[in-house]
């Protein structure tokens, strides 16, 4: 069974928009695990516009499943991860001003840099994953770097699937087959949703973990809205 790690960045975004501590990020993380979630993912950025560095520290004692911290391995991020020692660190090449992640690593061009970073995290007992596009040469490059896992960047699949093109999964299947042959664990994330997750997971051999945030939180708003509106109506009778 593929594990579900829930990215709670959007919860932090909502909290920060108003100030204070509503919604309570730590309680949400606790509840997600209580409801069956098998991991918590966060992606702190230098401007702390959603997850704050202190959130990452506070979550350490809350996450009893798998703790996955994503981010671009600049010095502040590296220091944070080494301090917390989560289960897994996912290296993502997002620019400082990026709204969200929008590309995987060029594991050939950045081989030396990534090798050094991966080895540092591994020396500290932290499993490493490198965010990559579904390109065979990038997966081969990830193997050479020495990471334990890759995370397949799934935006292209999700877009094609929404257009009715199920063949958009083909590069991901080929990538997964190669990763399995190379002994790399496979994670996936970005724009996976209730609409496409079953098709994706059933067609990707050896898929260990998916990290889902924006879609899951958005779907929770809609799927829970009826219940909350009616709870208010009951209170107002």
C-alpha positions in Angstrom: 0.0 0.0 0.0 1.2 3.5 -0.9 1.6 5.8 2.1 -0.2 9.1 2.3 1.8 12.1 3.6 -0.4 15.2 4.0 1.3 18.5 3.2 -0.1 21.1 5.7 1.4 24.2 4.2 -2.1 25.5 3.3 -3.2 25.2 6.9 -0.3 27.6 7.8 -1.3 29.9 4.9 -4.8 30.2 6.3 -3.5 30.8 9.8 -1.1 33.4 8.8 -3.7 35.3 6.7 -5.5 36.3 9.9 -2.8 36.2 12.6 -3.3 34.3 15.8 -3.4 30.5 15.9 -6.6 29.6 14.0 -6.5 27.0 12.5 -4.1 25.4 15.0 -1.4 23.8 12.8 -0.3 21.4 15.5 -3.8 20.2 16.2 -4.4 19.7 12.5 -1.2 17.6 12.2 -2.3 15.5 15.2 -5.8 15.0 13.8 -4.6 14.0 10.3 -2.5 11.3 11.9 -5.5 10.3 14.1 -7.7 10.1 11.0 -5.2 7.7 9.4 -2.7 9.9 7.6 0.7 8.1 7.5 2.9 11.1 7.3 3.1 14.9 7.6 4.9 17.0 5.0 5.9 20.6 5.3 7.7 22.9 2.8 9.2 25.9 4.7 10.4 28.7 2.5 12.9 31.5 3.4 10.1 34.2 3.7 8.1 31.9 6.0 4.9 32.9 4.2 3.2 29.7 5.3 5.2 27.2 7.3 7.4 29.0 9.8 10.7 27.6 10.9 9.4 27.4 14.5 6.4 25.4 13.1 9.0 22.8 11.8 10.5 22.6 15.3 7.2 22.4 17.1 5.9 19.6 14.8 8.9 17.4 15.7 7.1 16.3 18.9 3.7 16.0 17.3 4.5 13.9 14.3 4.4 10.2 15.3 4.2 8.8 11.8 6.7 10.0 9.1 8.0 13.5 9.1 9.0 14.9 5.7 10.5 18.3 5.2 10.8 19.6 1.7 12.8 22.5 0.4 15.6 24.0 -1.5 18.8 23.1 0.3 20.2 26.6 1.0 22.1 27.0 4.3 19.2 28.0 6.5 17.1 25.0 5.3 20.0 22.6 5.8 20.6 23.9 9.3 16.9 23.5 10.1 16.7 19.9 8.9 19.9 18.9 10.7 18.5 20.4 13.9 15.1 18.6 13.6 16.3 15.3 12.0 13.0 14.4 10.3 12.3 10.9 8.8 12.9 12.3 5.3 14.2 15.4 3.6 13.0 16.0 0.0 15.3 18.3 -2.0 13.3 20.7 -4.3 14.9 23.3 -6.6 12.3 26.0 -6.1 13.3 29.6 -6.5 12.8 32.0 -3.5 9.9 33.8 -5.2 8.2 30.6 -6.6 4.5 30.3 -5.7 4.9 26.5 -5.7 7.4 24.0 -7.0 7.5 24.0 -10.7 10.4 21.7 -11.9 12.5 18.9 -10.8 16.3 18.9 -10.4 18.8 18.5 -13.2 20.6 15.7 -11.4 23.4 15.8 -14.0 24.2 19.5 -13.9 23.9 19.6 -10.1 25.5 16.3 -9.4 28.4 17.5 -7.2 26.2 19.9 -5.2 23.5 17.3 -4.5 25.9 14.5 -3.7 27.4 16.6 -0.9 24.0 17.6 0.5 22.7 14.1 0.4 25.7 12.7 2.1 25.5 15.2 4.9 21.8 14.3 5.6 22.5 10.6 5.4 25.4 11.0 7.9 22.8 12.4 10.3 20.4 9.5 9.8 17.9 11.3 7.5 16.5 9.6 4.5 16.9 11.6 1.3 14.6 12.1 -1.7 15.3 14.2 -4.8 12.4 15.9 -6.7 12.7 15.0 -10.4 10.8 15.2 -13.6 9.9 11.9 -15.2 13.0 11.8 -17.4 15.1 8.7 -17.4 18.5 10.5 -17.4 17.4 12.5 -14.4 16.6 9.3 -12.5 19.9 7.7 -13.5 21.6 10.9 -12.2 19.7 10.6 -8.9 21.1 7.1 -8.5 24.6 8.3 -9.1 24.2 11.0 -6.5 23.3 8.3 -3.9 19.8 9.3 -2.7 17.5 6.7 -1.3 14.4 7.9 -3.1 13.1 10.2 -5.8 9.9 12.1 -5.8 8.3 12.3 -9.2 6.9 15.7 -10.1 3.4 14.9 -11.2 1.9 18.2 -12.5 2.3 17.2 -16.1 0.4 13.9 -15.4 -2.4 15.7 -13.6 -2.8 18.2 -16.4 -3.0 15.5 -19.1 -5.4 13.4 -17.0 -7.7 16.4 -16.5 -7.9 16.6 -20.3 -8.8 13.0 -20.6 -5.4 11.9 -21.8 -4.5 8.9 -19.7 -1.4 8.3 -21.8 0.1 11.2 -19.9 1.1 8.6 -17.3 3.4 6.8 -19.7 6.6 8.7 -18.8 5.9 8.1 -15.1 5.5 4.3 -15.6 8.8 4.2 -17.5 10.5 6.3 -14.8 9.1 4.0 -12.1 10.3 0.9 -13.8 13.8 2.3 -14.1 13.8 3.5 -10.5 12.8 0.0 -9.4 15.6 -1.5 -11.4 18.1 1.0 -9.9 16.9 0.3 -6.4 15.5 3.8 -5.8 12.4 4.2 -3.7 9.6 6.2 -5.4 7.5 9.0 -4.0 5.3 11.4 -5.9 3.5 14.7 -5.5 2.1 17.8 -7.0 -1.5 18.2 -8.3 -2.5 14.7 -7.3 -6.1 14.7 -6.2 -9.1 12.5 -5.5 -9.8 12.6 -9.2 -6.5 11.1 -10.4 -4.8 9.5 -7.4 -6.3 6.0 -7.9 -5.4 5.8 -11.5 -1.9 7.1 -10.8 -1.2 4.8 -7.9 -2.5 1.7 -9.6 -0.2 2.2 -12.6 3.0 3.2 -10.9 5.0 0.1 -9.8 6.7 0.4 -6.5 5.1 3.7 -5.4 5.9 4.1 -1.8 4.5 7.5 -0.8 2.5 10.4 -2.1 2.6 13.9 -0.7 -0.6 15.8 -1.2 -1.5 19.2 0.2 -3.4 21.8 -1.9 -5.9 19.4 -3.4 -6.5 17.5 -0.2 -7.1 20.7 1.8 -9.3 22.1 -0.9 -11.4 18.9 -1.1 -11.7 18.9 2.7 -13.3 22.3 2.5 -15.9 21.1 0.0 -16.6 17.7 1.4 -16.9 19.1 5.0 -18.8 22.3 4.1 -22.3 20.7 4.2 -21.6 19.3 7.7 -20.3 22.6 9.1 -23.1 24.7 7.7 -25.7 22.4 9.2 -23.9 22.4 12.5 -24.3 26.2 12.5 -27.9 26.0 11.6 -28.5 23.6 14.5 -26.9 26.0 16.9 -29.1 28.8 15.6 -32.4 27.1 16.1 
